[in-house]
C-alpha cells in the first residue's frame, strides 16, 4: 500500500473516530479538527483563520488525534459498530419476519 493510500485510510479512520467521540472533545479541539480533517485546511490556513500560531494548531490536532485513538482503544465503539454491521449483514439474509424487523431496527441505530 502506498503512503498516499495509507494517508487516505488514516484520514477516513480519523473521521469515523471523530464522529463517534466528538462529544468527548472540547469546543476548541472540535473546531481545529473539523477545519483540518473535514474541511481539509492546512495548519497555516487554520492559524490565520483563528488568529493563533501554526504551532498551536499543530499541537491541538496532534493531541486530538491521540485522544481519538485512546478513546477507541478504551471504549472500542468503532470496533463494536463494525461487529454489529457484520452481524446485521449476515442476518439480513434471513427469511424470518421477526429477524427482518430486528435487522431494520438495528440498521436505524448504526
Buried (B, 14 or more C-beta within 10 A) or exposed (E): EEEEEEEEEEBEBBBBBBEBBEEEBEEEBBBBBBBBBEEEBEBEBBBEEBEBEBEBBBEBBEBBBEBBBEBBEEEEBBEEBEEBEEEBEEBEEEEEEEEEEBBEEBEEEE
